[in-house]
Amino acid sequence: MHDCGRIVCVLHIVFLQVGLAIQYSVNVHQALDAYYRLTDPRLQMVAHAHDVVRSALPKLTVDEAFASKEDLSLDILRSLHVQ
């Protein structure tokens, strides 16, 4: 698991410190790709997750940002599966 935080601006020019806890697992059928294909898989997944959060939160109000935790996690999961 990787814990990290970033400061992100939301719709009403309010800055939030957003913490992410990322859990990793490797698909058994793609173990070789997971190990050899990426230079630093954990760092790349963290960077990708932060990109998803940074692109989504500025469109939301503070209340919407707190209410959309599940939606954000699903967006991150979907975007990582596409990669």
C-alpha positions, -999 to +999 in steps of 0.1 A: +000+000+000+012+035-008+000+065+012+004+099-003-013+133-003-017+162-026-032+196-024-059+201-050-081+232-058-119+226-061-146+246-080-150+274-055-112+281-052-108+262-020-078+241-016-081+206-002-054+182+010-063+149-006-048+117+007-047+085-015-041+050-002-033+028-031-033-010-028-015-031-054-022-065-068-009-083-099-030-103-122-014-137-122-018-140-160+001-108-165+029-112-139+057-109-165+043-077-179+037-063-145+074-069-135+093-063-167+072-040-189+071-009-166+102+008-152+087+016-118+051+003-117+042+016-083+054+051-091+036+051-124+003+039-108+005+066-081+012+093-107-017+080-128-041+080-098-030+116-089-037+127-125-073+113-123-079+130-090-064+163-102-085+163-133-118+154-115-117+175-083-115+210-099-149+204-115-166+197-081-176+218-051-163+210-017-194+190-007-194+171-040-157+163-036-164+147-002-194+129-015-177+115-046-149+094-029-164+061-043-168+076-078-132+088-078-119+054-067-139+037-095-126+063-120-090+055-109-096+018-111-112+020-146-084+042-159-057+018-146-075-012-162-075+006-195-037+012-193 
